[in-house]
Amino acid sequence: MPNMISDAKNLSVGLLKVPIDKAIESSAEQPKQIHYLNQAQRVELPEHHENAPLWNVPTNLIEALNSPLCMSLMPVAQRLFLWSFIYGVCPKRYLEIGTAAGGSAMIVNSAIQELGFHDFQGICVDPKFDTSPEVRQILNSNFKFFEEISSLAVMKQAVQQVGGLFDVVLVDGDHTYDYALADIILAIPFVSPGGYILVDDAGYFQVRDAIQYAVERFNLIDAGFMCRHITPMEKVHETPTAGIWKGESAFMSGLHILRKPL
């Protein structure tokens, strides 16, 4: 028996090393739309060698994680996740609702720069930006700023500005249940099929339940609570003493991902 197990392991390793050099005809049922997923944004990498771009650890990554300009209120795990998500998904059109000092936009911008995209378009929506002149100067090349409360009119204007639906939307506005839910619902028609809605501060109970309602009612794919590092806020946020959230401790941070079906 031990020899058989060893032989099986060796066989599986050997099979994994065989390069794919031909297309093998399938026996399983095919999808209804064979080439549909080819519509997704992709990046072709150069052949691998020691200094090949997009193969080695990105030079902007550590700077984006540690720079005071990128800190915002996100824990390092969330900053790392957001940077890696943008770097991997390769969006060409990005929108965020709730920018404040611009930390998340700076992280997104860093990943886009590392990808080398020159046709990326970002939109920041906030009723009152708190971005420093330095942050605004860095972001101006890739982002437009709408200093308004999120609304249908603003979303229509944003889509017209970038010339199409958004690949990724980050929702980080008012964290009360009604407003968080409204921002998620507002984003749905303006996200491209297969696109993503990232909801920040999903660790907060009102945002958490807004996400749940949207998943139950709006045919969104729940991709999960992907970044679960949350920060306690009891010192500055009261614990409800009545109502449906009675006794719930306040936590912020955390990133939940929703996906619009293809």
N, C-alpha and C positions, 0 to 999 in steps of 0.2 A: 504493500500500500504506500509506504513513504516514497518509493521510487516512482510510482504512478503519479503522485502529487507533484513531485519534483519535475517529472517529465512534462506534466500539464503546465506548470508554471513556466518552464523553459519554452514550451510551444507558444504560450500566449505572448511572452516577451518577444519571441522571434517574429510572430505575426504582426505585432505592433511596429516592428522596425521595417517591414516591407513597404516600400513607397507605393503610393497609389498611381499606377501608370496606365490604367485603362478604366473605362466606365463599364461596370457590370450591370447587365439587364436585371431589373427588379421583378420579383414575384408578388410583392405586396401591392395593395390598392394604392393608386396615385391620388394626390390632392386634386381638387377640382380646378385650381389655377396653378399650373406647373411653375411658372416663372414669376409669380406674384411677389415673392420676397426679394427679388432682384431690385425692386424699387427702393429698398432701404439704402440710406447713405452708407457708403463704405469707403475705406481708404486702402489703396494697394501699396503694400510695403515693397521697398527695394530688396534685392537679394541680400541674404544675411552675410555680413562680414563684421570685423571687429568694430569699426566705427560707423556702421550703417545707421542712418537716421531711423527713428521709431522702433529700434530693436533694443537699445540700451536704456538704462534708467534715465528718465527725462531730467535735464538740468534745471528746469524751472520748478520741479516738484518740491524740493526741500525749501526753496525760497517762498513758495506759495503757502507752505504749511507754517512757516515760522515768521513770515513778514508781519509786522504790526498792521500793515495796510490790508491784510487778508484775514485777520483774526475774526472779525465780527463777534458774534457770541456763540460760534460753533466750536464744540470740542474738537480736538485734533482728529479723532476718528471720523467725524463728520466732514471736516475739511478734506481729509484724505479721500473719503468716499466720493464726495462731490467732484473733486479734481479728476479722480480715476474714471468716474461715470462719464463725465463730459469727454475726456480723452478717448474713452472706448466707444461711446455712442456716435461721436463726430457730428454734432448738430450743426446745421448751417443757419438756423433761425431759432433764437432763444428769447424767452420773455420771463421776467421776474416781477411778481407783484409784491411790493414791500422790499425796498432796497436799503433804506436807512443810511448807514455810513458806507455801504458799497462793498463790504467784505466778501459776500458770496459772488458778486459780479467780478471782483478781482480774481477770485479763484477760477471762475469760468474763463475769464480772459486769459489767465496764465496757461490753462490747458489748451485753449484755442491757439495761442501763440506757439506752443510746443508742437502742435499739429501742423503749423505752417499755413493755416487757412487764410486766404485773403478776401474771401467772399462771405465770411461770417457776418451775421447781423443780429445784434442784441438790442433788446428794449428793456428799460427799467421804468417801472411805474411806482410812484410814491407821492402821497399828498404833500410831504415835506421832506426833501432830501437832506441828509446830514453828511454828505460826502465832503471831504477836504479838497482844497484846490489840487493837491497832488494826485489824489485818487481820480478826480474828474478829468484831469489832464491825461492820465493813463488810459482811462476807459473811453474817452471821446472818439478814438479811432475806430472802435468796434460797437459802441453803444449809443443809442439815442435815449433821452430822458424825458419822460412825460410826468410833470409835476401835477398830478391830479389824483383824485380818488378813483379806484378801479370801477369801471362801469362798462356797459355795452358799447357806448360811444367811443370810449378809450380803446377797447379791444379792437373795434373795427378800424380805428385810426392806426393802431399798432400793426395790424395785418397788412393794411395798405402801405405802410412805411417799409415793411420788409418784402412785400410782394408775394406773400403766400402764408400758409398755415405754419404754426410753430412746431419744431421737432421736440423741444423740451420747454416746459413751463415750470417755474419754481414759485410756489405759493408760500409767502412769508409775510402776510399783511396783518390785519387785526386778528387777534387770536381768540376772540369771543366766538361762541358756536355759530351764531347767525352769520357773522361776517366771514368766518373761515369757510363755512358751507357755501356762501354766496360766491366767494372767490373761486372755489373749486368748480362749481357749476358754471360760472362765467367762463372759465378757461376751456371747458370741454369742446364747444363748437369750433374753437380756434386752434385746436391741436390737430396735427396731421394724423391720419390713420396709422396706428402703430406707434404714435408718439407718446411721450411721457409727461405726467404731472407729478412733480416732486413736492411734497408738503412738509415744510419745516416745522419744528416744534411739535412733532406728533406725540411727544411725551406728555403734553399738556392735555388734561382730560376733555376740555371742550373741543380742541382741534381733533383729538382722537375720535370722538363721537361724530364730528362732522365728516371725517373720512369714512367712517362706517356707514353713515346714511348715504353718502354719495355712491359707495360701492353697492349698496343694496338697491338703489333706485335708478342708477344711470348707466348700467351695463358697462362699467369700467372693470378692467382686469386688476385685481388686487395683487400687485407684485410683492407686497410685504413691507413690514417694518424693518427696513434694510440697515439702518444705522441706529442702534439701540442704546447708545451712550447718552444718558439724560442727566440733567443737572437740577438738584433740588432748589426750589424757590420759596420755601416756607418763610424765610426772613422778610421777604418783600411782598408776598402774596398770601392773602388770607385763605384758610381752609374753610370751605363752605360748611355752614352749620344747619342748612336745610336744603330741601329740593333734591333733585335726582343725583347731584354730585356731592351730597352730604358726606363729610369726612374724607373726601379725596385730597391727598396731598398734591401740591402743585409742583410739577416738574416741567422744565423746558428742554429744548434741544430734541434730538431724535428726528430721523428722516424717513418718511413713508413714501413709497413709490406706487403710483397708479398708472395703468397703461390703457390707452384708447385702443379698442379692437381694430384689427385691419379691415 
